[in-house]
């Protein structure tokens, strides 16, 4: 099943300008994952769940960050301890969007490096973020600048997210 995430970027602070310097995708089943642009938005097309893409931004003042957006159709949920089914301790239910923002990047931290970390056992913190499947998230960098995303269409195959750079 194919998915699309359309990302619109809002920059609220005129003291610096951020531009996209890298676009990456991860884990395409048939090479169908790609970033495109349409009417000023960034459009990530993915051929299946379990995939994602990242945008790396750099400002004219040297600040940078990566936002990774993806689809992960299932989230593990535990049954309550008083469940009548004691042998089954979990179930799966459909959700599909997730995102994360990584700030204060070093020169070697690119989308090619960061994006696969959401799937490997070497970075359990990133895997936990993917599995949390957040609808929105906000974080500050070392200089106090705020970066946020909010999925304004958070369910289905045609997702929409606003990225806000403060």
C-alpha positions as CSV (number, residue, x, y, z in Angstrom):
1,X,0.0,0.0,0.0
2,X,1.4,3.4,-1.0
3,X,1.6,6.4,1.3
4,X,2.2,10.1,0.8
5,X,3.4,12.7,3.3
6,X,3.1,16.3,2.2
7,X,5.2,18.6,4.3
8,X,4.7,22.4,4.4
9,X,7.5,24.4,6.0
10,X,6.7,27.6,8.1
11,X,9.6,29.8,9.2
12,X,8.4,32.3,11.9
13,X,11.7,34.0,12.7
14,X,13.1,36.4,10.0
15,X,16.6,36.6,11.7
16,X,17.8,33.5,9.8
17,X,16.7,31.4,6.8
18,X,16.7,27.6,6.7
19,X,16.9,25.7,3.4
20,X,16.7,22.0,2.6
21,X,20.2,20.7,1.8
22,X,19.5,17.0,1.8
23,X,16.5,14.6,1.1
24,X,16.8,10.9,2.0
25,X,14.5,7.9,2.0
26,X,14.7,4.6,3.6
27,X,13.7,1.0,3.0
28,X,11.8,1.0,-0.3
29,X,10.5,-2.4,-1.3
30,X,10.8,-1.6,-5.0
31,X,12.6,1.7,-5.3
32,X,9.4,3.7,-5.2
33,X,10.3,5.9,-2.3
34,X,11.1,9.5,-3.3
35,X,10.9,13.1,-2.3
36,X,9.3,15.6,-4.7
37,X,8.0,19.2,-4.6
38,X,4.6,20.5,-5.3
39,X,3.3,24.1,-4.9
40,X,6.1,24.9,-2.4
41,X,5.6,21.7,-0.3
42,X,7.9,18.7,0.1
43,X,6.2,15.5,-0.9
44,X,7.4,12.1,0.3
45,X,6.0,9.2,-1.6
46,X,6.5,5.7,0.0
47,X,5.7,2.4,-1.6
48,X,4.8,0.6,1.7
49,X,4.7,0.9,5.5
50,X,7.9,0.5,7.4
51,X,9.5,3.3,5.5
52,X,10.5,6.9,6.0
53,X,12.3,10.0,4.6
54,X,14.3,12.8,6.1
55,X,14.9,16.4,5.2
56,X,18.1,18.1,6.5
57,X,17.9,21.8,6.9
58,X,20.8,24.3,7.1
59,X,20.5,28.0,8.0
60,X,22.5,30.9,6.8
61,X,23.7,31.2,10.4
62,X,25.0,27.6,10.5
63,X,22.2,26.0,12.5
64,X,20.9,22.7,11.2
65,X,18.4,20.0,12.0
66,X,16.9,16.8,10.4
67,X,13.2,16.0,10.4
68,X,12.4,12.4,9.7
69,X,8.8,11.4,8.8
70,X,7.5,7.9,8.1
71,X,4.9,5.3,8.1
72,X,4.8,2.3,10.5
73,X,1.5,0.6,10.4
74,X,1.5,-1.3,13.6
75,X,2.0,-0.3,17.2
76,X,2.4,-2.8,20.0
77,X,-0.1,-2.3,22.8
78,X,-0.2,-4.3,26.0
79,X,-3.3,-5.9,27.4
80,X,-4.2,-4.9,31.0
81,X,-2.9,-7.3,33.7
82,X,-6.4,-8.4,34.5
83,X,-7.1,-9.6,30.9
84,X,-8.8,-13.0,30.6
85,X,-6.3,-13.9,28.0
86,X,-3.2,-14.5,30.0
87,X,-1.2,-16.2,27.3
88,X,-1.5,-13.3,24.9
89,X,0.2,-10.2,26.3
90,X,0.0,-7.9,23.3
91,X,-2.0,-7.0,20.3
92,X,-1.4,-4.9,17.2
93,X,-3.5,-2.1,16.0
94,X,-3.2,0.1,13.0
95,X,-1.6,3.5,13.2
96,X,0.6,4.9,10.6
97,X,2.5,8.1,10.9
98,X,5.5,9.1,12.9
99,X,8.1,11.8,13.0
100,X,11.2,13.0,14.9
101,X,13.5,16.1,14.8
102,X,17.2,15.9,15.6
103,X,18.9,19.2,16.3
104,X,22.5,20.3,17.0
105,X,24.0,18.0,14.2
106,X,27.7,17.5,13.8
107,X,29.2,17.7,10.4
108,X,29.0,13.9,10.0
109,X,25.4,13.6,10.9
110,X,23.5,13.6,7.7
111,X,20.2,12.1,6.6
112,X,22.1,9.2,5.1
113,X,23.4,8.5,8.6
114,X,20.4,9.4,10.8
115,X,17.5,7.9,8.8
116,X,18.5,4.2,9.1
117,X,19.1,4.6,12.9
118,X,15.3,4.5,13.4
119,X,15.3,0.8,12.3
120,X,18.4,-0.7,13.8
121,X,19.1,-2.1,17.3
122,X,22.1,0.1,17.7
123,X,19.9,3.2,18.4
124,X,17.1,2.1,20.7
125,X,16.2,5.8,21.4
126,X,15.4,6.4,17.8
127,X,13.5,3.2,17.5
128,X,11.4,4.2,20.5
129,X,10.6,7.5,18.9
130,X,9.4,5.7,15.7
131,X,7.3,3.4,17.7
132,X,5.7,6.2,19.7
133,X,4.1,7.4,16.5
134,X,3.8,11.0,17.6
135,X,1.2,13.3,15.9
136,X,3.2,16.4,17.0
137,X,6.6,17.2,18.5
138,X,8.6,20.2,19.5
139,X,12.2,20.6,20.5
140,X,14.7,23.4,21.1
141,X,18.3,23.4,19.8
142,X,21.3,24.6,21.8
143,X,20.7,28.2,20.7
144,X,17.1,28.1,22.0
145,X,15.4,28.0,18.6
146,X,12.2,25.9,18.5
147,X,11.6,23.2,15.8
148,X,8.2,21.5,15.6
149,X,6.0,19.3,13.5
150,X,2.3,18.7,13.6
151,X,0.4,16.2,11.4
152,X,-2.7,18.0,10.3
153,X,-3.9,14.9,8.5
154,X,-2.6,12.1,10.7
155,X,-4.5,9.0,9.5
156,X,-4.8,7.3,6.1
157,X,-2.6,7.1,3.0
158,X,-2.4,10.8,2.2
159,X,-0.8,12.5,5.3
160,X,-0.1,16.2,5.7
161,X,2.4,17.7,8.2
162,X,3.3,21.2,9.1
163,X,7.0,21.9,10.0
164,X,7.5,25.0,12.0
165,X,10.9,26.6,12.4
166,X,10.9,29.3,15.2
